[in-house]
Amino acid sequence: MSQLANALRFLSADAVQKANSGHPGAPMGMAEMAEVLWTKFLNHNPANPKFYNRDRFVLSNGHASALLYSLLHLTGYNLSIEDLKQFRQLHSKTPGHPEYGYTDGVETTTGPLGQGIANAVGMALAEKILAEEFNKDGLNIVDHHTYVFLGDGCLMEGISHEACSLAGTLGLGKLVVLYDDNNISIDGKVDGWFTEDIPQRFESYGWHVIPNVNGHDTAALQAAIEAAKAETGKPSIICCKTLIGKGAATKEGSHKTHGAPLGVEELEATRKHLDWHYGPFEIPQEIYDAWSAKAKGAKLEAEWNELFAQYQAKFPSEAAEFVRRMNRELPQGYDEYVQTALKEVCAKAEKIATRKASQNSIEVLAKVLPEFVGGSADLTPSNLTDWSNSVSVTREHGGNYIHYGVREFAMGAMMNGLTLHGGVKPFGATFLMFSEYERNALRMAALMKINPIFVFTHDSIGLGEDGSTHQPVEQTSTLRLIPNMAVWRPCDTAESLVAWSEAVKAADHPSCLIFSRQNLPFIPRSDAQLADIKRGGYVISAAKEGQVQAVIIATGSEVELALNAQTVLAEQGVFVNVVSMPSTNVFDKQTPDYQASVLPANLPKIAVEAGVTGGWYKYVGSNGAVIGIDRFGESAPAEQLFELFGFTIEHVVNTVKGVLGK
């Protein structure tokens, strides 16, 4: 075993031992894999972790984080030996699993197994799309690989099937996966629960498969990666036969090394066993010198800068567009463009389903956002997420529209990867009910503070005859519970465009846009009301000043119901304001004064939404009421269901009067 690989082994094992927590087995088992990839193939620049044309490296089996931190430290990133000593400690740069934004060189947050490989598929897809769009006349300014380490756990998770199947179909030839095939998971040898033929599985996906590589033989690993890079028409998987905890004096090959420190005695014995004459966290200078990627990285970036200068001279507008998009900047004049479009929407005053209003918004925004990459999980005609200039991504060509197939979870995680790569702005759609399938990817987007746009249509019992299996009841409410997520449920064409625009502008959080199947009327507004939509909640219809007795809060399709109830109540001498609250998350971030102007503390409040009631009590309090649905739906025409569940003018009127004691 090489001393370079042993440096990884001991830095990783020492970090886990000092923390008295972590996973030493995988880093020790993958040390040669990491040595060969990072010293001989990976193109990156430690001095500039955001270098545009760097290769992307994803540690999908994120519990092996100590390996990644050791690699970043040894190759010259801004990660000191003291940072390694703070492994898994509060506010350190070395959290228990790699977290995007904490540590230079960490391309994505991994740990929930399978999502890293799906992120990587998204990254490789972004490279394919951008290369086709920008590379010209042999000036290939987008030309890099995406490398992934993964283990048995990633391949057991269903999301890996979804994402890898699509990667093969799309022929992502610059995606290279190194599979740590050690036959071990937490419970022990996987023979009792994981016996499928992985090479055959990936061959069936259309991948280039390199089986039975000795994962501790650096020459064999080098030859395998060279063969993988030579195959440009298919993604490649290199099946590396390894021993977990490789090199450990008595625990090599044992599941006991998976998730617990080796122990002081075992570590000392391992040092003797591997002829490693250095103490904890001690690395000799000659090994640092051999690992350092600083000079190579500087040369690599300088060469690319020279290439880009040639490109810029020949294609100045394309070069400027590339830089804008990779810097995640919106086009100049974006806000003014949206305001003009909003006036046009208001002038049309269309009564259409908000899913159609969403498609119209996409059509408008796509004219100034060439970075849009849309998609749907096999529901394009229902989600309405395509537009006049959308072009399907295929094996042969890039494009700007991805047919994900029935793969909701992979879609969400791939969108995260597309976003992380940069240069594209992805959105993807399914029915709101099936947000359940991609929920953990939504959570990861929020956790990473990135900004993909998740589109959900068919938002309530208004779905009708498909029945309770397809009628979302709790989904909107639970999506709002995800920290750092903005959830929008617009009521008409104007709110739909604003919701889309705000999702596009979001820099540090993802957005969920929730749209109706059924037609909803356009609601006239003043300029001030239009401006307040982006605040998440506003008074859409006010009673005369001094007459207001209560407030009805509604979202989406229920805003029309609230307005109709307001009219009937006024005829009966009861005067209420109606508040449209398309985004509770955004409203909650407004100033207390603004919130109080919309929801005065002295007025009773009634919330109306076709979903579970629990989340609305924070607004209506114990003296208010919520009209919602705290059970599953039924199969019937939508109008019958709304009546069955009390979404009628009469019920809203009676509820308001009941709260007021009338």
Phi and psi in degrees as a GROMACS rama.xvg file:
@    title "Ramachandran Plot"
@    xaxis  label "Phi"
@    yaxis  label "Psi"
@TYPE xy
-76.5435  155.391  SER-2
-68.2927  -28.8017  GLN-3
-64.5439  -44.3105  LEU-4
-66.6246  -38.3335  ALA-5
-66.1234  -30.8629  ASN-6
-60.218  -41.3579  ALA-7
-63.1459  -43.9678  LEU-8
-58.0728  -48.3751  ARG-9
-78.1191  -36.4068  PHE-10
-60.5649  -41.7858  LEU-11
-67.115  -48.9874  SER-12
-65.8366  -37.105  ALA-13
-65.8094  -40.0876  ASP-14
-63.896  -43.47  ALA-15
-64.5083  -41.3048  VAL-16
-64.7996  -44.1433  GLN-17
-63.7642  -39.209  LYS-18
-74.563  -17.9097  ALA-19
56.05  35.2934  ASN-20
-167.731  139.255  SER-21
135.381  -165.945  GLY-22
-131.133  94.6685  HIS-23
-83.085  -22.6272  PRO-24
-62.8078  -49.2025  GLY-25
-65.4749  -46.2618  ALA-26
-57.1821  -39.761  PRO-27
-68.8244  -36.4885  MET-28
-74.3071  -28.0308  GLY-29
-100.059  11.4885  MET-30
-61.13  -44.9831  ALA-31
-68.3388  -38.7488  GLU-32
-55.5963  -45.7415  MET-33
-68.0205  -41.9568  ALA-34
-58.1778  -49.7145  GLU-35
-65.7916  -46.9969  VAL-36
-63.5718  -47.3626  LEU-37
-78.46  -27.4458  TRP-38
-92.6525  -23.6209  THR-39
-115.948  -18.3293  LYS-40
-129.315  -40.484  PHE-41
-66.7151  122.022  LEU-42
-94.5133  113.197  ASN-43
-159.937  166.081  HIS-44
-133.493  103.969  ASN-45
-55.2029  -27.6821  PRO-46
-75.9454  -17.3979  ALA-47
-141.379  82.2554  ASN-48
-61.5496  -15.2847  PRO-49
-103.171  14.0278  LYS-50
-46.8978  124.453  PHE-51
-54.6349  -45.042  TYR-52
-98.6256  23.8982  ASN-53
-68.7229  153.506  ARG-54
-69.1056  146.738  ASP-55
-98.0554  135.22  ARG-56
-119.365  126.12  PHE-57
-121.552  121.838  VAL-58
-91.8068  88.6723  LEU-59
-65.8974  -38.469  SER-60
-81.8627  75.5598  ASN-61
-65.8327  -14.2422  GLY-62
-63.5407  -17.4153  HIS-63
-85.6428  29.3227  ALA-64
-55.5799  -31.8797  SER-65
-59.504  -32.0674  ALA-66
-63.9554  -47.4355  LEU-67
-63.6407  -43.4295  LEU-68
-63.0448  -38.9326  TYR-69
-64.5513  -40.9401  SER-70
-62.3512  -45.386  LEU-71
-63.866  -41.1421  LEU-72
-63.5166  -49.2681  HIS-73
-68.5309  -32.8197  LEU-74
-84.9484  -9.71793  THR-75
113.963  14.588  GLY-76
-73.8082  171.175  TYR-77
-77.6118  67.6136  ASN-78
-145.585  104.62  LEU-79
-84.8366  170.517  SER-80
-63.6516  -30.9641  ILE-81
-66.8607  -34.6191  GLU-82
-63.6595  -39.8032  ASP-83
-64.3831  -34.748  LEU-84
-69.4893  -18.2407  LYS-85
-96.7434  19.4666  GLN-86
-50.7279  126.323  PHE-87
68.0073  19.7355  ARG-88
-103.561  159.809  GLN-89
-57.4091  130.283  LEU-90
63.1202  19.9506  HIS-91
-84.382  166.934  SER-92
-82.8685  2.13785  LYS-93
-127.745  64.4447  THR-94
-66.6549  170.091  PRO-95
-58.6219  -34.5547  GLY-96
-124.997  149.812  HIS-97
-59.7021  131.78  PRO-98
-125.066  123.105  GLU-99
-59.9487  131.784  TYR-100
96.8651  -16.4914  GLY-101
-88.0341  -35.7821  TYR-102
-135.329  125.587  THR-103
-56.2878  133.453  ASP-104
96.3456  -12.4561  GLY-105
-86.1914  113.61  VAL-106
-82.7338  -23.572  GLU-107
-161.08  157.173  THR-108
-81.104  125.105  THR-109
-129.323  163.838  THR-110
150.447  -54.8079  GLY-111
-63.8821  106.852  PRO-112
-61.4865  144.017  LEU-113
94.0938  -26.7366  GLY-114
-73.93  -28.7006  GLN-115
-63.3091  -44.4965  GLY-116
-64.6144  -37.8702  ILE-117
-66.5901  -39.813  ALA-118
-57.5816  -43.7279  ASN-119
-64.9039  -37.0635  ALA-120
-60.272  -41.4852  VAL-121
-62.7571  -40.7739  GLY-122
-63.8786  -45.2131  MET-123
-64.5849  -35.2794  ALA-124
-67.3284  -39.3407  LEU-125
-60.5712  -42.2402  ALA-126
-60.1589  -44.1092  GLU-127
-61.0934  -46.8117  LYS-128
-63.8901  -47.3319  ILE-129
-69.5554  -35.7919  LEU-130
-62.1655  -44.0341  ALA-131
-66.2655  -35.5938  GLU-132
-74.6853  -40.2139  GLU-133
-105.414  -30.0187  PHE-134
-68.3376  131.599  ASN-135
-146.433  141.112  LYS-136
52.1995  40.0406  ASP-137
77.286  -0.329323  GLY-138
-93.4289  85.2044  LEU-139
-89.9927  84.6093  ASN-140
-76.981  -17.2348  ILE-141
-114.28  104.903  VAL-142
-161.61  81.3785  ASP-143
-147.776  169.228  HIS-144
-109.175  160.428  HIS-145
-118.431  120.815  THR-146
-110.154  143.463  TYR-147
-134.518  135.226  VAL-148
-102.472  133.613  PHE-149
-146.623  166.649  LEU-150
-128.313  -170.897  GLY-151
-57.9972  -38.4895  ASP-152
-61.8784  -42.2348  GLY-153
-60.3493  -39.0197  CYS-154
-79.287  -17.1067  LEU-155
-77.6915  -32.4425  MET-156
-66.4025  137.325  GLU-157
-60.716  -29.9379  GLY-158
-61.5458  -29.6656  ILE-159
-66.7817  -34.9827  SER-160
-63.9338  -46.8409  HIS-161
-58.4756  -52.5839  GLU-162
-71.2488  -42.1707  ALA-163
-71.5463  -32.1972  CYS-164
-60.0212  -46.663  SER-165
-69.36  -36.3742  LEU-166
-60.7051  -39.545  ALA-167
-67.7056  -42.9205  GLY-168
-60.054  -38.6135  THR-169
-87.0617  -3.33193  LEU-170
62.0893  48.7052  GLY-171
-79.4255  81.5896  LEU-172
-69.8171  -11.3384  GLY-173
-100.999  17.3457  LYS-174
-102.53  120.726  LEU-175
-125.131  121.372  VAL-176
-110.59  131.463  VAL-177
-108.557  113.449  LEU-178
-93.257  117.936  TYR-179
-79.0475  85.9546  ASP-180
-89.2713  80.5003  ASP-181
-106.099  -0.499706  ASN-182
64.1295  23.6724  ASN-183
-130.983  137.212  ILE-184
-133.717  -172.593  SER-185
-56.9337  -40.2951  ILE-186
-77.0622  -8.12861  ASP-187
127.948  -151.154  GLY-188
-66.0898  136.603  LYS-189
-81.8644  1.63008  VAL-190
-57.0689  -26.2105  ASP-191
-82.3562  -10.982  GLY-192
-144.786  3.73673  TRP-193
-153.802  90.6142  PHE-194
-123.417  8.22775  THR-195
-66.093  156.759  GLU-196
-84.5611  99.5919  ASP-197
-63.0224  -44.8348  ILE-198
-56.9435  -43.7964  PRO-199
-65.8892  -38.1141  GLN-200
-58.5201  -46.5477  ARG-201
-75.5563  -29.64  PHE-202
-61.8261  -37.8841  GLU-203
-68.1733  -25.5275  SER-204
-74.8432  -16.1771  TYR-205
94.5968  23.3546  GLY-206
-90.1064  159.713  TRP-207
-86.5415  118.564  HIS-208
-111.343  129.296  VAL-209
-117.352  99.079  ILE-210
-89.8114  164.489  PRO-211
53.1654  47.5356  ASN-212
-92.4231  132.664  VAL-213
-68.8984  109.506  ASN-214
-72.5361  -0.933423  GLY-215
-114.727  6.74008  HIS-216
-104.788  105.898  ASP-217
-64.736  -34.1685  THR-218
-67.1979  -41.2734  ALA-219
-65.8568  -39.4623  ALA-220
-64.6987  -42.5668  LEU-221
-62.0936  -44.3376  GLN-222
-63.2356  -37.9547  ALA-223
-66.7502  -43.3937  ALA-224
-67.2054  -38.4638  ILE-225
-60.5747  -41.4827  GLU-226
-66.341  -38.0225  ALA-227
-64.851  -42.8592  ALA-228
-67.9487  -28.3462  LYS-229
-71.9468  -23.8999  ALA-230
-88.2197  103.933  GLU-231
-98.5493  -7.64913  THR-232
-97.1053  -7.8648  GLY-233
-139.603  149.511  LYS-234
-67.4228  154.435  PRO-235
-120.065  143.398  SER-236
-124.476  128.504  ILE-237
-106.079  114.961  ILE-238
-88.4958  103.543  CYS-239
-97.2296  111.656  CYS-240
-75.9138  117.401  LYS-241
-133.325  167.814  THR-242
-110.482  123.251  LEU-243
-62.0533  140.702  ILE-244
66.3206  29.0158  GLY-245
-52.9792  127.964  LYS-246
98.0461  -16.9646  GLY-247
-62.0246  138.531  ALA-248
-59.5655  -45.7864  ALA-249
-126.085  -10.4584  THR-250
-107.128  4.66679  LYS-251
-56.1351  132.244  GLU-252
83.2248  0.946905  GLY-253
-101.855  142.859  SER-254
-65.6936  -11.1773  HIS-255
-67.5906  -17.1431  LYS-256
-87.8322  -5.93449  THR-257
-63.594  -55.7426  HIS-258
-128.98  30.3841  GLY-259
-147.821  148.882  ALA-260
-56.9116  153.029  PRO-261
-67.5344  -30.9609  LEU-262
100.587  149.881  GLY-263
-60.9524  -44.6464  VAL-264
-66.4258  -43.7373  GLU-265
-64.2286  -39.2408  GLU-266
-64.2706  -41.93  LEU-267
-64.6371  -41.8141  GLU-268
-65.7333  -35.1643  ALA-269
-68.0403  -37.1125  THR-270
-58.9039  -43.9296  ARG-271
-67.6906  -41.3475  LYS-272
-61.6841  -37.1479  HIS-273
-98.8518  6.81225  LEU-274
57.6907  43.4012  ASP-275
-102.959  112.212  TRP-276
-99.9362  29.5499  HIS-277
-124.177  151.121  TYR-278
-79.4447  -179.047  GLY-279
-56.5982  132.247  PRO-280
62.5375  19.514  PHE-281
-103.571  121.648  GLU-282
-127.23  124.576  ILE-283
-69.0124  154.025  PRO-284
-61.3441  -35.7475  GLN-285
-65.1235  -28.7533  GLU-286
-76.6738  -40.7041  ILE-287
-55.0618  -44.9395  TYR-288
-62.857  -39.586  ASP-289
-68.964  -31.8498  ALA-290
-83.685  -27.7038  TRP-291
-56.639  132.07  SER-292
-108.944  10.8449  ALA-293
-63.9523  -50.5082  LYS-294
-65.486  -45.1561  ALA-295
-62.2803  -41.5348  LYS-296
-66.2001  -40.5859  GLY-297
-63.5921  -41.9464  ALA-298
-64.1614  -43.3517  LYS-299
-59.6115  -47.3311  LEU-300
-69.0974  -37.0641  GLU-301
-62.5685  -40.4865  ALA-302
-64.9379  -40.757  GLU-303
-67.5819  -39.7057  TRP-304
-60.0623  -38.6402  ASN-305
-65.3545  -42.832  GLU-306
-61.0944  -43.2371  LEU-307
-67.4852  -33.5472  PHE-308
-63.1076  -39.5147  ALA-309
-64.2893  -43.1363  GLN-310
-61.6313  -44.5405  TYR-311
-62.1667  -37.8882  GLN-312
-68.1958  -34.871  ALA-313
-88.9465  -34.1542  LYS-314
-132.027  69.6237  PHE-315
-62.386  -40.864  PRO-316
-68.5305  -40.5902  SER-317
-65.0317  -38.7955  GLU-318
-63.7339  -43.0853  ALA-319
-64.3693  -39.8535  ALA-320
-65.7004  -40.7093  GLU-321
-60.4958  -46.7172  PHE-322
-63.9884  -43.7731  VAL-323
-55.8393  -47.8237  ARG-324
-71.1146  -40.8329  ARG-325
-68.5707  -25.2203  MET-326
-86.3283  2.83428  ASN-327
59.2229  40.8017  ARG-328
-100.729  143.414  GLU-329
-79.2038  155.505  LEU-330
-61.6709  149.815  PRO-331
-60.9633  135.3  GLN-332
80.6263  15.2976  GLY-333
-58.979  -48.6895  TYR-334
-61.268  -41.7178  ASP-335
-64.7779  -39.8931  GLU-336
-60.7701  -44.0798  TYR-337
-65.4213  -39.8199  VAL-338
-63.9324  -39.2872  GLN-339
-63.7305  -43.4242  THR-340
-63.631  -36.4457  ALA-341
-65.8992  -39.0666  LEU-342
-62.6586  -38.0935  LYS-343
-67.4469  -38.6251  GLU-344
-61.5198  -44.3816  VAL-345
-65.6542  -35.7244  CYS-346
-66.3361  -34.7555  ALA-347
-72.8386  -36.7116  LYS-348
50.3638  49.7428  ALA-349
-78.6247  141.931  GLU-350
-98.0355  97.5152  LYS-351
-141.975  163.726  ILE-352
-63.7983  146.554  ALA-353
-69.1669  -20.1174  THR-354
-64.1432  -35.4613  ARG-355
-73.2762  -37.746  LYS-356
-61.3037  -35.4725  ALA-357
-63.1911  -46.9824  SER-358
-60.6336  -40.8498  GLN-359
-61.3732  -38.7289  ASN-360
-65.3942  -42.0309  SER-361
-59.3091  -44.3063  ILE-362
-58.2125  -43.3145  GLU-363
-67.2703  -48.2525  VAL-364
-72.3907  -31.7448  LEU-365
-62.469  -23.3549  ALA-366
-66.1787  -25.5325  LYS-367
-116.399  -0.536633  VAL-368
-124.548  76.5977  LEU-369
-64.0453  -13.2783  PRO-370
-75.8591  -9.42324  GLU-371
-55.1308  128.727  PHE-372
-128.702  104.667  VAL-373
-91.643  -174.581  GLY-374
168.32  170.599  GLY-375
-154.371  150.891  SER-376
-87.657  67.6466  ALA-377
65.7372  32.5493  ASP-378
-136.187  27.0968  LEU-379
-53.3659  -46.0345  THR-380
-65.7076  -21.0449  PRO-381
-94.9028  -41.4187  SER-382
-74.2558  -27.5443  ASN-383
59.1406  53.7474  LEU-384
-106.147  2.30145  THR-385
-91.0579  171.341  ASP-386
-149.257  175.612  TRP-387
-62.1992  -31.0712  SER-388
-106.778  20.1422  ASN-389
-79.3031  139.96  SER-390
-128.157  125.354  VAL-391
-66.9566  136.782  SER-392
-76.4326  132.182  VAL-393
-132.783  176.889  THR-394
-58.9134  -39.2399  ARG-395
-81.4749  -27.4998  GLU-396
-139.203  154.681  HIS-397
-74.1574  -159.305  GLY-398
159.774  -159.326  GLY-399
-138.722  16.2521  ASN-400
-140.63  125.156  TYR-401
-108.216  122.616  ILE-402
-88.9888  98.6339  HIS-403
-75.2883  -14.1017  TYR-404
68.8654  -173.506  GLY-405
-80.8063  74.4941  VAL-406
-141.788  65.3598  ARG-407
-62.7229  -44.0376  GLU-408
-65.5793  -46.1451  PHE-409
-61.7969  -38.7766  ALA-410
-56.7247  -49.7057  MET-411
-60.339  -45.3413  GLY-412
-71.6144  -34.9867  ALA-413
-66.3975  -38.0001  MET-414
-60.1809  -38.2043  MET-415
-61.1924  -42.3186  ASN-416
-66.1517  -41.1903  GLY-417
-58.6644  -44.2754  LEU-418
-63.7759  -46.1325  THR-419
-63.0194  -36.5868  LEU-420
-62.4459  -43.3503  HIS-421
93.2074  161.876  GLY-422
90.66  -13.5995  GLY-423
-132.353  155.966  VAL-424
-123.927  99.3398  LYS-425
-87.5286  147.172  PRO-426
-138.214  149.577  PHE-427
-147.625  151.355  GLY-428
-132.39  153.372  ALA-429
-156.307  -177.285  THR-430
-70.0032  148.52  PHE-431
-55.388  -36.7637  LEU-432
-55.995  -34.9079  MET-433
-92.082  11.4451  PHE-434
-59.2906  -24.5893  SER-435
-58.7273  -37.4724  GLU-436
-69.6298  -28.3191  TYR-437
-109.564  13.3411  GLU-438
-58.0698  -40.5996  ARG-439
-68.6266  -28.9743  ASN-440
-68.7025  -36.2309  ALA-441
-62.3505  -44.3216  LEU-442
-61.1958  -41.0999  ARG-443
-65.8804  -36.8536  MET-444
-61.2347  -44.4949  ALA-445
-65.5487  -41.4798  ALA-446
-63.513  -38.5269  LEU-447
-80.4263  -7.63477  MET-448
61.3065  41.4105  LYS-449
-109.014  172.814  ILE-450
-127.534  43.6279  ASN-451
-65.8065  162.21  PRO-452
-115.935  116.751  ILE-453
-99.79  118.946  PHE-454
-104.665  130.221  VAL-455
-130.912  124.977  PHE-456
-113.827  177.012  THR-457
58.0075  67.6864  HIS-458
-90.9364  3.27868  ASP-459
-165.193  -166.469  SER-460
-61.8034  -11.6048  ILE-461
-60.693  -13.0448  GLY-462
-61.4932  -31.7622  LEU-463
79.8704  -120.2  GLY-464
-64.7432  -20.9302  GLU-465
-64.604  -19.2564  ASP-466
86.1971  -173.165  GLY-467
-64.7944  -26.7569  SER-468
-62.966  -26.4333  THR-469
-112.969  0.155975  HIS-470
-98.3081  109.458  GLN-471
-70.576  133.027  PRO-472
-119.908  -50.9303  VAL-473
-95.6523  -8.13701  GLU-474
-65.9667  -47.6043  GLN-475
-59.6941  -44.3538  THR-476
-62.3337  -43.7435  SER-477
-73.9151  -30.0753  THR-478
-63.2202  -35.9141  LEU-479
-65.4662  -19.7853  ARG-480
-79.4445  -14.3227  LEU-481
-71.3692  120.078  ILE-482
-57.8084  142.84  PRO-483
66.345  25.0221  ASN-484
-113.648  135.712  MET-485
-103.014  121.199  ALA-486
-112.105  124.401  VAL-487
-117.154  130.375  TRP-488
-127.64  87.7433  ARG-489
-74.7198  159.259  PRO-490
-103.757  -13.7524  CYS-491
-163.084  -169.377  ASP-492
-65.0846  -37.9977  THR-493
-66.6536  -50.1438  ALA-494
-62.7506  -32.3668  GLU-495
-64.1903  -44.3502  SER-496
-66.0364  -41.3137  LEU-497
-63.8805  -42.5389  VAL-498
-59.7745  -45.0372  ALA-499
-61.3506  -45.342  TRP-500
-63.3181  -41.969  SER-501
-66.809  -35.8783  GLU-502
-65.1255  -38.8128  ALA-503
-65.2025  -39.8691  VAL-504
-76.0523  -20.6149  LYS-505
-56.7831  128.323  ALA-506
-102.721  -29.7063  ALA-507
-127.337  20.167  ASP-508
-157.5  151.093  HIS-509
-81.4317  167.528  PRO-510
-131.734  144.011  SER-511
-111.043  122.989  CYS-512
-109.842  121.512  LEU-513
-116.516  123.193  ILE-514
-127.887  155.82  PHE-515
-89.2313  156.521  SER-516
-83.6861  -37.5404  ARG-517
-87.3387  156.495  GLN-518
-67.3618  142.543  ASN-519
-131.219  144.323  LEU-520
-76.1711  151.299  PRO-521
-74.4858  139.71  PHE-522
-112.909  118.075  ILE-523
-62.7665  146.174  PRO-524
-143.227  158.62  ARG-525
-79.6372  168.353  SER-526
-60.6826  -37.3151  ASP-527
-65.0943  -40.9625  ALA-528
-65.6275  -41.0509  GLN-529
-59.7451  -41.1013  LEU-530
-66.028  -28.1369  ALA-531
-85.2146  -9.1556  ASP-532
-55.4027  -41.8811  ILE-533
-68.2141  -8.17147  LYS-534
-81.6893  -4.76446  ARG-535
91.8426  -25.2068  GLY-536
-158.706  141.079  GLY-537
-162.651  160.832  TYR-538
-78.0602  111.782  VAL-539
-90.255  -22.701  ILE-540
-151.346  118.88  SER-541
-108.301  141.82  ALA-542
-74.7095  168.698  ALA-543
-61.7842  142.413  LYS-544
-57.9731  134.733  GLU-545
90.0512  -10.4132  GLY-546
-105.722  -10.5736  GLN-547
-66.94  126.027  VAL-548
-109.875  -21.2638  GLN-549
-161.058  171.308  ALA-550
-127.775  129.747  VAL-551
-102.259  126.048  ILE-552
-105.802  133.132  ILE-553
-146.617  162.222  ALA-554
-134.625  158.751  THR-555
51.9743  -133.87  GLY-556
-63.7233  -19.1819  SER-557
-81.6501  -8.92928  GLU-558
-65.1314  -42.7607  VAL-559
-57.9359  -43.3988  GLU-560
-61.6907  -43.382  LEU-561
-62.9491  -40.1786  ALA-562
-66.7435  -39.6435  LEU-563
-65.34  -39.196  ASN-564
-65.9347  -37.5109  ALA-565
-57.9185  -42.6434  GLN-566
-63.2988  -45.7791  THR-567
-65.926  -41.606  VAL-568
-61.0764  -41.4725  LEU-569
-61.8248  -37.5916  ALA-570
-63.7579  -24.0795  GLU-571
-99.2727  10.3179  GLN-572
81.2988  18.4664  GLY-573
-115.494  123.664  VAL-574
-115.548  126.51  PHE-575
-133.385  152.902  VAL-576
-89.515  147.577  ASN-577
-112.034  127.012  VAL-578
-108.554  123.752  VAL-579
-90.5315  127.95  SER-580
-125.221  77.1348  MET-581
-63.7815  -25.459  PRO-582
-141.511  104.604  SER-583
-64.197  -36.1312  THR-584
-61.505  -42.7801  ASN-585
-72.4278  -40.9698  VAL-586
-59.1315  -39.0644  PHE-587
-65.0639  -16.5352  ASP-588
-93.5463  -1.98548  LYS-589
-75.5397  166.59  GLN-590
-66.6414  151.551  THR-591
-55.5778  -36.3459  PRO-592
-64.2896  -42.481  ASP-593
-66.7855  -43.7604  TYR-594
-58.8803  -41.2769  GLN-595
-68.2159  -30.2646  ALA-596
-70.1756  -27.955  SER-597
-87.5428  -41.2247  VAL-598
-124.257  78.3123  LEU-599
-58.5127  136.696  PRO-600
-62.1069  -27.7646  ALA-601
-86.0617  -2.08357  ASN-602
-106.986  135.807  LEU-603
-66.7582  151.681  PRO-604
-131.063  144.305  LYS-605
-129.424  122.794  ILE-606
-100.179  142.244  ALA-607
-131.938  113.789  VAL-608
-154.153  138.853  GLU-609
-80.6289  69.0061  ALA-610
-166.911  -175.043  GLY-611
-62.264  152.41  VAL-612
-91.5668  -21.7451  THR-613
-52.9027  -42.0225  GLY-614
-69.7569  -15.0277  GLY-615
-85.4167  -13.4317  TRP-616
-69.2936  -19.3666  TYR-617
-66.4714  -21.4758  LYS-618
-98.1623  -36.8233  TYR-619
-92.7843  -19.9461  VAL-620
69.7458  -174.36  GLY-621
-76.3553  -15.8792  SER-622
-97.1298  -1.47447  ASN-623
-100.719  -161.631  GLY-624
-148.178  156.186  ALA-625
-128.481  127.141  VAL-626
-101.194  110.324  ILE-627
-152.433  -158.601  GLY-628
-134.289  113.969  ILE-629
-111.654  35.6326  ASP-630
-150.998  172.493  ARG-631
-81.2924  162.521  PHE-632
-81.0927  -163.113  GLY-633
-140.46  163.04  GLU-634
-92.0529  111.66  SER-635
-172.817  163.673  ALA-636
-56.3451  146.544  PRO-637
-55.8589  -43.8486  ALA-638
-62.5129  -33.8576  GLU-639
-68.998  -37.1633  GLN-640
-68.0502  -42.1521  LEU-641
-61.7947  -36.8525  PHE-642
-69.6238  -42.993  GLU-643
-57.9749  -40.2246  LEU-644
-93.9142  9.79113  PHE-645
84.9496  17.9005  GLY-646
-92.4374  67.846  PHE-647
-127.854  157.259  THR-648
-58.5613  -44.0612  ILE-649
-59.2951  -44.1377  GLU-650
-68.3605  -39.3715  HIS-651
-64.891  -44.28  VAL-652
-59.0689  -48.0518  VAL-653
-65.6771  -34.6467  ASN-654
-67.168  -44.0723  THR-655
-60.8848  -46.6671  VAL-656
-64.6747  -35.0302  LYS-657
-64.7271  -41.8654  GLY-658
-63.8134  -35.0496  VAL-659
-83.9878  -3.93296  LEU-660
72.8649  31.5368  GLY-661
